Amino acid sequence: MKKAKKERLSSAGWRVGSSAEFLGLTSEEVVFIEMKLSLAQELRRRRQRRGLTQTELATLLDSSQSRVAKMEAADATVSLDLLIRSLLSLGAGARDVARVIRSAERRPAA
């Protein structure tokens, strides 16, 4: 949020904070969410780079298109394990996965 807008809202009596503060998330929960988001975004990037549709990726993973959509959206029902195994199936290596997870630490807090 831009500084001017933040100041305008604060002066009008609004409390301005992050989504993590609003939801009462611990720092560990924020890091977990950021990791999941980073892995999901990388899955979508790799799928698109390979020119695959969600349906084609689902076939490769022996899954469904709707499950791939949930994976790419970092849905709460999707585990980190599934995201990592899917990235490995698309040719990512351990270093690639580690890089994606590390990038979550550099994301601005929600």
C-alpha positions in Angstrom: 0.0 0.0 0.0 1.3 3.5 -0.8 2.4 5.6 2.1 -0.1 8.4 1.3 -3.0 6.0 1.3 -1.9 4.4 4.5 -1.6 7.8 6.2 -5.0 8.8 4.9 -6.7 5.7 6.2 -4.9 5.9 9.6 -5.9 9.6 10.0 -9.5 8.6 9.2 -9.4 6.2 12.2 -8.7 2.9 10.3 -6.2 0.5 11.6 -3.7 -0.5 8.9 -1.8 -3.7 9.1 -0.9 -6.9 7.2 -3.1 -9.8 6.4 -0.9 -11.9 8.8 -1.8 -9.5 11.6 -5.5 -9.5 10.7 -5.6 -13.3 10.6 -3.4 -13.7 13.7 -0.8 -15.8 12.0 2.4 -16.8 13.7 5.7 -16.2 11.9 5.9 -19.9 11.2 2.5 -20.0 9.6 3.5 -17.0 7.4 6.7 -18.8 6.2 4.7 -22.0 5.5 2.2 -20.1 3.4 4.9 -18.3 1.5 6.7 -21.6 0.8 3.5 -23.1 -0.5 2.8 -20.1 -2.7 6.3 -20.2 -4.1 6.1 -23.9 -4.9 2.7 -23.5 -6.5 3.9 -20.6 -8.7 6.9 -22.5 -9.8 4.7 -25.5 -10.7 2.6 -23.2 -12.9 5.7 -21.6 -14.5 7.3 -25.0 -15.3 4.0 -26.4 -16.7 3.6 -23.4 -18.9 7.2 -23.4 -20.0 6.8 -27.0 -21.1 3.7 -26.0 -23.1 1.5 -28.4 -21.1 -2.1 -27.8 -20.2 -3.4 -28.6 -16.7 -5.0 -31.7 -18.2 -1.8 -32.9 -19.7 0.1 -32.4 -16.5 -2.7 -34.2 -14.6 -2.2 -37.2 -17.0 1.6 -37.1 -16.4 0.9 -37.1 -12.6 -1.9 -39.6 -12.7 -4.2 -37.0 -11.3 -7.1 -34.8 -12.4 -7.1 -31.3 -14.0 -9.0 -29.9 -11.0 -6.3 -31.2 -8.7 -3.6 -29.5 -10.8 -5.7 -26.3 -10.6 -5.8 -26.6 -6.8 -2.0 -27.2 -6.7 -1.3 -24.1 -8.8 -3.6 -22.1 -6.5 -1.8 -23.4 -3.4 -5.2 -24.7 -2.1 -5.2 -25.7 1.6 -6.0 -29.3 0.6 -2.7 -29.6 -1.3 0.3 -30.8 0.6 3.9 -29.6 0.2 4.8 -33.2 -0.5 2.5 -33.2 -3.6 3.8 -29.9 -4.8 7.4 -31.0 -4.5 6.7 -34.4 -6.2 5.0 -32.7 -9.0 7.9 -30.3 -9.5 10.3 -33.3 -9.6 8.0 -34.9 -12.2 8.4 -31.8 -14.4 12.2 -32.1 -14.2 13.1 -29.9 -11.2 16.0 -31.1 -9.1 16.6 -30.8 -5.4 18.5 -27.6 -5.9 15.6 -26.1 -7.9 13.2 -26.9 -5.2 15.5 -25.5 -2.5 15.9 -22.3 -4.5 12.1 -21.9 -4.7 11.7 -22.5 -1.0 14.5 -20.0 -0.2 12.8 -17.5 -2.4 9.8 -17.6 0.0 12.0 -16.1 2.7 12.6 -13.0 0.5 8.9 -12.4 -0.3 7.3 -9.5 1.5 5.2 -10.6 4.5 1.5 -11.0 3.6 
